[in-house]
Structure formats: C-alpha cells, structure tokens
Amino acid sequence: MPGEVLRAAGRVERIGEGPGGALMVVEAPVGRCASKGCDCVDHAQALEQVLAAVYAHCQDPSIELIGHRVVHGGALFDGPTVVDDTVIDRMESLLEMAPLHMPPALAVLRACRERMPHARQVVCFDTSFHRSMPPLAHRYAVPRRWYTDHGVRRYGFHGLSHQYVVHRAAEMLDRPSAQLKLISAHLGNGASITAFDRGRVLDTSMGFTPLEGLIMGTRCGPLDPAVLLHIQRRTGMNLAAMIHLLNTQSGLQAVSGLGRDLRAILAARAEGDPDATLAVEMYVHTLRKYIGAYHFALDGAQALIFTGGIGENSAAVRALVLEGWAHLGLELDGVANAAMTAGQAGFITRSTSPIKALVIPTDEERLIARQAHAATAGGQLRGRP
C-alpha cells in the first residue's frame, strides 16, 4: 500500500470440522494456487495457518497493518476504526445482533493482537456503507422507544461488497457515482440487494440482522413474525431455537432438501426435481420483486450489478432474473451473459439496452485494505471508494 500490490491471497474453510477437516487454499505467488487439508479447531488456529503461509510464500513478510471485516457496527461505528480495548468492548456489546458472525470476528481480532502486538489493526464494518440510508428506509414502524432506547432499525449488510462494486460500476459506466442510480445484488450463500441513489444508499434488503430480505442458502428471507408465536404454541420451541433454525436450516436448504449450494440445486432442477425447481423459482421470484421495487423507488435505475459467488458465476440465475424485462429497458445479451464467469467483469446487456446489467466480481479485501490504510495514514486515497 498505497500501490495495492497483491502479494498473496487465500482462505481457510470448514473451520472446526475435526482433525484434518479444514481446507486451506493459498495463491502465492499470485497465479499459482495450492490447497491442502489442515487442522483448525477454531479461528485462532486458522489464523496461525494463514500466517505460516504468508511467511512461507512472501519475501519480507513483515505485517504492519491488519484490516478486519466485521459484519455489524450497530449505531456505535460509522466507519473504519483503529482498534483499542475500548473498541473491542463496544464490539462485544453487539454480539447478539449478529451471533453467527461477531464471535469468530472477535476471536480472530484478539488472536491477531496477541500474536502481533505491534501491528496496527483496523475494523471495517459491513453496516457503515448503509449509514446514509434515509429514515424512510431505515426506520421500522414500531413503537418509538424500540428505536430510541434499543436501536431497533434497519442497518443493512454486505456494505463493503456493495460499496466496492458501486464504485467499479461508475468506472465502467464512465460516470461519477454521484450521478448514478444503481441496484447492486450481492448473491452468495448470504444475499442482499441495495438501491444506490446518486451518492447515498436509498434502501437495502437486510435489516436489523442479516436474516431479513432475500431468500438465501440457509436463511428464510421474507417471513411474517407471527409465525414464530404460532410455532411456539404448536411445538413449545423457544424463540432462540426458532431464530437459529431460520438462520441455519431454512432458505434454499429447507425448500430444496438438497443443502444450500445453488449449483447442486440447479443441477437437480435440470433433472426435473420438483423441490429443487420450487427452490429456484422462489429464489428468483423474491429477487425480481426487490429489483422491481428498487427500480421504481429510484425513479428508474440506470444499471443493475450482479456480484457475489452466485451473481458472478451463475449465468443461469442471471438469465432467469432478467427474463422478460426488455419492456423495462433491460435487454439481456445471452452470449455475453453465458461468457461472464470466473472472475470476469463486464456488461451482459445489449449495447442498445437503455438500462445496463453488469457483472462485477467483488473485492472486499481490497476495499478493506484501502480503508485500513486510509484510517492510519491520515486521509482517504484519491479516486477510490
């Protein structure tokens, strides 16, 4: 930094799945990729695997600055923040707002501070990008004291991804983001969609927690909250258990009966599996409803962005989502859509299409690096989000 030279990339998956059950993928030097099984009983042990790979593959692997993605900043954090003990205490107060994400994030943060006490650390929040949402979008129509005393409002998530692709779209469209009205669809195991209106977020699908909004791999999406009382009366299940099920055993997994991987569900759909077919139809239907609503809320979006693992790689899903929308000004180019996979960025609509659709691979890590560097270097990097 600030030249953004990528020295190495990688990830550790399946943490906590028993001896040898984790998978570590390393790309260093960039362009050469290797994977291996490893032991990672928790995220702190996974960090040790990551650091060993960095030291093995990078020359001069001194680590001076570490950027962390944190899902929930609540009302306490509105941008990248240099870590100290007070910051960690404030983050701990947000545990119940993102119980699946905050504990491992804090575990890695603590392990980094213990392992590398002299390195500066910056936390970057998924909720920060959505802080510009107006009250008409972020308020719930609930008793006022829920909002004023308990922070009940819509926060939005995937903000780092949405922020990155919005600014990449502005570059690709050759217009300042402050002049653009965009819809950004981050589609992965977790999924959300954001309406961006000339420099600010107008609305986003996720709410108080990441559970609200689109149907996802294991999250339910739209649900009448009275269902919880109904199930409690019928089964005796407590509220915490029901929320756990809605986060981890619902969504595509529940409808298809085939797990959360949309690739496997699409393959079963192609073979005529009725549950897989219904799961895909529900997924696409919910997504199309949000896109349509945001298009009109923006008084006409100028472009639609697909990102995330599904958005970047599934031409089939993109085609289903955009089917029959030529009358709205979205004219899909089938050839371009089919070719747009494996990390490519580009347009998937015809050159004559009034509204553009783009595929943009997200790069949250690059944006985190930019934000962490800016937070410790005394200023934003010019020309960057």
C-alpha positions as CSV (number, residue, x, y, z in Angstrom):
1,M,0.0,0.0,0.0
2,P,-0.8,2.5,-1.3
3,G,0.2,0.9,-4.6
4,E,-2.1,-2.1,-3.9
5,V,0.4,-4.8,-4.9
6,L,-1.2,-8.1,-4.2
7,R,1.4,-10.3,-2.6
8,A,-0.7,-13.4,-1.7
9,A,-4.3,-14.5,-1.4
10,G,-6.0,-17.4,0.3
11,R,-8.7,-18.6,2.6
12,V,-9.4,-21.3,5.3
13,E,-12.7,-23.1,5.0
14,R,-14.6,-25.7,7.1
15,I,-13.1,-24.4,10.4
16,G,-13.9,-26.7,13.4
17,E,-14.8,-29.8,11.4
18,G,-12.4,-32.1,13.2
19,P,-8.8,-33.3,12.6
20,G,-7.7,-32.5,9.0
21,G,-11.2,-31.3,8.2
22,A,-10.4,-27.8,7.4
23,L,-9.3,-26.7,3.9
24,M,-6.7,-24.1,3.2
25,V,-6.3,-22.5,-0.2
26,V,-3.2,-20.4,-0.9
27,E,-2.4,-18.3,-4.0
28,A,1.2,-17.1,-3.8
29,P,2.8,-16.0,-5.9
30,V,-0.4,-14.8,-7.4
31,G,-1.5,-17.0,-10.2
32,R,-0.2,-20.2,-8.6
33,C,-2.8,-21.9,-6.4
34,A,-2.5,-24.8,-4.0
35,S,-4.8,-26.3,-1.4
36,K,-4.4,-28.8,1.5
37,G,-6.3,-30.2,4.4
38,C,-5.3,-28.9,7.8
39,D,-6.3,-28.9,11.5
40,C,-8.3,-25.9,12.6
41,V,-10.4,-26.4,15.6
42,D,-11.2,-22.7,15.9
43,H,-10.5,-19.4,14.2
44,A,-7.4,-18.6,16.2
45,Q,-5.8,-21.8,14.9
46,A,-6.9,-20.9,11.4
47,L,-5.0,-17.6,11.8
48,E,-1.8,-19.5,12.6
49,Q,-2.2,-21.4,9.4
50,V,-2.7,-18.2,7.5
51,L,0.4,-16.6,9.0
52,A,2.5,-19.7,8.3
53,A,1.5,-19.5,4.7
54,V,2.3,-15.8,4.4
55,Y,5.7,-16.3,6.0
56,A,6.4,-19.2,3.7
57,H,5.4,-17.6,0.4
58,C,6.2,-13.9,0.8
59,Q,9.6,-12.2,0.8
60,D,9.9,-9.7,3.7
61,P,6.6,-10.8,5.3
62,S,6.5,-8.1,7.9
63,I,2.9,-7.3,8.9
64,E,2.4,-3.7,10.0
65,L,-1.3,-3.3,9.4
66,I,-4.3,-5.7,9.6
67,G,-7.8,-4.9,8.3
68,H,-10.7,-6.9,9.6
69,R,-14.2,-7.3,8.1
70,V,-16.8,-7.0,10.8
71,V,-20.4,-7.6,10.0
72,H,-22.2,-5.4,12.5
73,G,-21.3,-2.0,13.7
74,G,-24.7,-1.1,15.0
75,A,-25.2,2.5,15.9
76,L,-21.7,2.6,17.5
77,F,-19.5,2.6,14.5
78,D,-20.0,4.6,11.3
79,G,-16.7,3.9,9.5
80,P,-13.3,2.2,9.7
81,T,-12.0,2.3,13.2
82,V,-8.5,1.8,14.7
83,V,-8.7,-1.0,17.3
84,D,-8.0,-0.5,21.1
85,D,-9.5,-2.1,24.2
86,T,-12.5,0.3,24.2
87,V,-13.3,-0.6,20.6
88,I,-13.3,-4.3,21.5
89,D,-15.6,-3.7,24.4
90,R,-18.0,-1.8,22.2
91,M,-17.9,-4.6,19.6
92,E,-18.7,-7.2,22.3
93,S,-21.9,-5.3,23.1
94,L,-23.1,-6.1,19.5
95,L,-22.7,-9.9,19.8
96,E,-26.5,-10.6,19.9
97,M,-27.1,-8.6,16.8
98,A,-25.0,-10.9,14.6
99,P,-24.5,-14.1,16.7
100,L,-23.1,-16.2,13.8
101,H,-20.5,-13.6,12.7
102,M,-19.4,-11.5,15.6
103,P,-17.8,-14.2,17.9
104,P,-15.4,-15.5,15.2
105,A,-14.5,-12.0,14.2
106,L,-13.7,-11.1,17.7
107,A,-11.7,-14.3,18.2
108,V,-9.5,-13.5,15.2
109,L,-9.1,-9.9,16.3
110,R,-7.9,-11.0,19.7
111,A,-5.6,-13.6,18.3
112,C,-4.0,-11.0,16.0
113,R,-3.4,-8.6,18.8
114,E,-1.8,-11.4,20.9
115,R,0.2,-12.8,18.0
116,M,1.3,-9.4,16.5
117,P,1.1,-6.8,19.3
118,H,3.0,-4.2,17.4
119,A,0.8,-4.3,14.2
120,R,-1.9,-1.7,13.8
121,Q,-5.4,-3.1,13.5
122,V,-8.5,-1.6,11.8
123,V,-12.0,-2.9,11.8
124,C,-14.2,-2.2,8.8
125,F,-17.9,-2.6,9.1
126,D,-20.4,-4.0,6.6
127,T,-23.0,-1.7,8.1
128,S,-21.1,1.6,7.5
129,F,-22.0,2.0,3.8
130,H,-25.6,1.9,4.7
131,R,-25.5,4.7,7.3
132,S,-26.5,7.2,4.6
133,M,-30.0,5.5,4.3
134,P,-32.8,8.0,5.0
135,P,-35.2,7.4,7.9
136,L,-38.0,6.4,5.5
137,A,-35.9,3.3,4.7
138,H,-34.0,2.6,8.0
139,R,-36.9,3.1,10.4
140,Y,-39.3,0.3,11.3
141,A,-42.9,1.2,12.0
142,V,-42.7,0.0,15.6
143,P,-43.0,1.8,19.0
144,R,-40.6,4.8,19.0
145,R,-38.8,3.7,22.2
146,W,-37.7,0.5,20.4
147,Y,-35.8,2.7,18.1
148,T,-34.6,5.4,20.6
149,D,-33.8,3.2,23.5
150,H,-32.9,-0.2,21.9
151,G,-31.5,0.7,18.5
152,V,-34.2,-1.2,16.6
153,R,-33.7,-0.1,13.0
154,R,-32.5,-1.5,9.6
155,Y,-28.7,-1.5,9.4
156,G,-28.0,-3.3,6.2
157,F,-25.1,-5.6,5.5
158,H,-22.7,-6.6,2.7
159,G,-21.8,-2.9,2.7
160,L,-18.1,-3.5,1.8
161,S,-19.1,-5.5,-1.2
162,H,-21.9,-3.1,-2.3
163,Q,-19.5,-0.1,-1.9
164,Y,-16.8,-1.7,-3.9
165,V,-19.0,-2.7,-6.9
166,V,-20.9,0.6,-7.0
167,H,-17.6,2.4,-7.5
168,R,-16.4,-0.1,-10.0
169,A,-19.6,0.3,-11.9
170,A,-19.1,4.0,-12.0
171,E,-15.7,3.4,-13.6
172,M,-17.1,1.0,-16.1
173,L,-20.0,3.4,-17.0
174,D,-17.6,6.3,-17.1
175,R,-19.7,8.5,-14.9
176,P,-19.3,9.7,-11.3
177,S,-21.1,7.6,-8.8
178,A,-22.8,10.8,-7.5
179,Q,-24.7,10.9,-10.8
180,L,-25.8,7.3,-10.9
181,K,-28.9,5.4,-9.7
182,L,-27.8,1.7,-9.3
183,I,-29.2,-1.5,-8.0
184,S,-26.5,-3.8,-6.6
185,A,-27.3,-7.5,-6.0
186,H,-24.8,-9.4,-3.8
187,L,-25.8,-13.1,-4.3
188,G,-24.0,-15.8,-2.4
189,N,-24.9,-18.0,0.5
190,G,-25.7,-14.8,2.1
191,A,-27.5,-12.4,-0.2
192,S,-28.7,-8.8,-0.2
193,I,-29.7,-6.1,-2.6
194,T,-29.1,-2.4,-2.3
195,A,-30.6,0.7,-4.1
196,F,-27.9,3.4,-4.6
197,D,-29.1,6.9,-5.3
198,R,-26.5,9.4,-6.5
199,G,-24.1,9.2,-3.7
200,R,-26.1,7.5,-0.9
201,V,-27.9,4.3,-0.1
202,L,-31.6,4.7,-0.6
203,D,-32.6,1.2,0.6
204,T,-31.3,-2.2,1.3
205,S,-32.9,-5.6,1.8
206,M,-31.2,-6.8,5.1
207,G,-32.4,-5.2,8.3
208,F,-31.7,-5.3,12.0
209,T,-29.8,-8.5,11.4
210,P,-28.7,-10.3,8.2
211,L,-31.8,-12.5,8.4
212,E,-34.2,-10.1,6.7
213,G,-34.6,-9.8,2.9
214,L,-33.8,-12.2,0.1
215,I,-34.1,-16.0,0.4
216,M,-30.5,-17.2,1.0
217,G,-28.7,-20.5,1.3
218,T,-29.9,-21.2,4.9
219,R,-31.8,-18.0,5.8
220,C,-35.5,-17.8,5.3
221,G,-36.0,-14.3,3.8
222,P,-39.5,-12.8,4.0
223,L,-41.5,-14.1,7.0
224,D,-44.5,-12.9,9.0
225,P,-43.2,-12.6,12.6
226,A,-46.5,-14.0,13.9
227,V,-45.3,-17.4,12.5
228,L,-42.9,-17.5,15.5
229,L,-45.7,-17.3,18.0
230,H,-47.7,-19.9,16.1
231,I,-44.8,-22.4,16.1
232,Q,-44.1,-21.7,19.7
233,R,-47.7,-22.5,20.7
234,R,-47.8,-25.6,18.5
235,T,-44.4,-27.1,19.4
236,G,-43.1,-25.4,22.6
237,M,-39.9,-24.4,20.8
238,N,-38.3,-21.3,22.4
239,L,-37.6,-18.1,20.4
240,A,-33.8,-18.5,20.4
241,A,-34.1,-22.0,18.9
242,M,-36.5,-20.7,16.2
243,I,-34.2,-17.9,15.2
244,H,-31.4,-20.4,15.0
245,L,-33.4,-22.5,12.6
246,L,-34.3,-19.5,10.5
247,N,-30.7,-18.6,10.1
248,T,-29.1,-22.1,9.6
249,Q,-31.7,-24.5,8.4
250,S,-34.1,-22.5,6.2
251,G,-33.9,-20.8,2.8
252,L,-32.8,-22.9,-0.2
253,Q,-31.7,-25.7,2.0
254,A,-35.1,-26.1,3.5
255,V,-37.1,-25.8,0.3
256,S,-34.9,-28.0,-1.9
257,G,-33.9,-30.6,0.7
258,L,-30.5,-30.7,-1.0
259,G,-28.4,-28.3,1.1
260,R,-27.5,-24.7,0.5
261,D,-25.3,-25.0,-2.7
262,L,-27.3,-23.4,-5.5
263,R,-25.2,-25.2,-8.1
264,A,-26.4,-28.6,-6.8
265,I,-30.0,-27.3,-6.7
266,L,-29.8,-26.0,-10.3
267,A,-28.4,-29.4,-11.4
268,A,-31.3,-31.2,-9.7
269,R,-33.8,-28.7,-11.2
270,A,-32.4,-29.6,-14.7
271,E,-33.2,-33.3,-13.9
272,G,-36.8,-32.4,-13.1
273,D,-36.6,-32.4,-9.2
274,P,-39.8,-30.6,-8.1
275,D,-38.4,-29.3,-4.8
276,A,-35.3,-28.0,-6.5
277,T,-37.4,-26.4,-9.1
278,L,-39.5,-24.7,-6.5
279,A,-36.5,-23.5,-4.5
280,V,-35.0,-21.8,-7.7
281,E,-38.4,-20.3,-8.5
282,M,-38.8,-18.9,-5.0
283,Y,-35.3,-17.5,-5.0
284,V,-35.7,-15.8,-8.4
285,H,-39.2,-14.5,-7.6
286,T,-38.1,-12.8,-4.4
287,L,-35.1,-11.3,-6.1
288,R,-37.1,-10.0,-9.0
289,K,-39.6,-8.4,-6.6
290,Y,-36.8,-6.4,-4.9
291,I,-35.3,-5.4,-8.2
292,G,-38.6,-4.1,-9.5
293,A,-39.4,-2.3,-6.2
294,Y,-36.0,-0.6,-6.2
295,H,-36.2,0.3,-9.9
296,F,-39.3,2.3,-9.2
297,A,-38.2,3.7,-5.8
298,L,-35.2,5.2,-7.7
299,D,-37.4,6.6,-10.4
300,G,-35.6,4.4,-12.8
301,A,-32.3,2.7,-12.2
302,Q,-29.6,3.2,-14.8
303,A,-27.8,-0.1,-14.1
304,L,-28.1,-3.4,-12.3
305,I,-25.0,-5.0,-10.8
306,F,-24.6,-8.8,-10.1
307,T,-21.9,-9.8,-7.7
308,G,-21.1,-12.4,-5.1
309,G,-20.4,-16.1,-5.8
310,I,-23.8,-16.7,-7.5
311,G,-24.1,-13.3,-9.1
312,E,-20.6,-13.5,-10.6
313,N,-20.7,-17.1,-11.8
314,S,-24.3,-18.3,-12.4
315,A,-25.4,-17.2,-15.9
316,A,-28.5,-19.4,-15.4
317,V,-29.7,-17.4,-12.4
318,R,-28.9,-14.1,-14.1
319,A,-30.9,-15.1,-17.2
320,L,-33.9,-16.2,-15.0
321,V,-33.8,-12.9,-13.1
322,L,-33.7,-10.7,-16.2
323,E,-36.2,-12.8,-18.3
324,G,-38.9,-10.8,-19.9
325,W,-37.7,-7.3,-18.8
326,A,-37.0,-5.9,-22.3
327,H,-40.1,-3.7,-21.9
328,L,-38.5,-2.1,-18.9
329,G,-35.3,-1.4,-20.8
330,L,-33.2,-4.4,-19.7
331,E,-32.2,-6.3,-22.9
332,L,-30.2,-9.3,-22.0
333,D,-27.3,-10.4,-24.3
334,G,-27.4,-14.2,-23.9
335,V,-24.0,-14.7,-25.4
336,A,-22.3,-12.1,-23.2
337,N,-24.2,-13.5,-20.1
338,A,-23.1,-17.1,-20.8
339,A,-19.4,-15.9,-21.2
340,M,-19.3,-13.8,-18.0
341,T,-17.9,-16.2,-15.3
342,A,-14.7,-17.0,-13.5
343,G,-13.8,-13.6,-12.2
344,Q,-14.6,-11.5,-15.3
345,A,-16.2,-8.1,-15.2
346,G,-18.4,-6.8,-18.0
347,F,-21.8,-5.9,-19.4
348,I,-24.4,-8.7,-20.0
349,T,-27.0,-6.5,-21.8
350,R,-27.1,-5.5,-25.4
351,S,-25.4,-2.2,-26.4
352,T,-28.8,-0.8,-27.2
353,S,-30.2,-1.6,-23.8
354,P,-31.3,1.6,-22.0
355,I,-30.6,0.0,-18.6
356,K,-27.3,-1.8,-18.3
357,A,-26.7,-5.0,-16.4
358,L,-23.1,-5.7,-15.2
359,V,-21.3,-8.5,-13.6
360,I,-18.6,-7.2,-11.2
361,P,-16.5,-9.6,-9.1
362,T,-16.5,-8.1,-5.6
363,D,-13.2,-7.4,-3.8
364,E,-14.0,-6.8,-0.2
365,E,-10.4,-7.5,0.8
366,R,-9.0,-4.7,-1.5
367,L,-11.6,-2.3,-0.1
368,I,-10.7,-3.3,3.5
369,A,-7.0,-2.7,2.7
370,R,-7.8,0.8,1.3
371,Q,-9.9,1.7,4.3
372,A,-7.4,0.4,6.8
373,H,-4.6,2.2,5.1
374,A,-6.6,5.4,4.9
375,A,-7.6,5.2,8.6
376,T,-4.0,5.0,9.7
377,A,-2.4,7.2,7.1
378,G,-4.4,10.4,7.7
379,G,-6.7,10.6,4.7
380,Q,-8.7,8.9,2.1
381,L,-7.0,7.6,-1.1
382,R,-7.8,9.7,-4.0
383,G,-10.2,8.4,-6.6
384,R,-11.1,5.3,-4.5
385,P,-14.3,4.4,-2.6
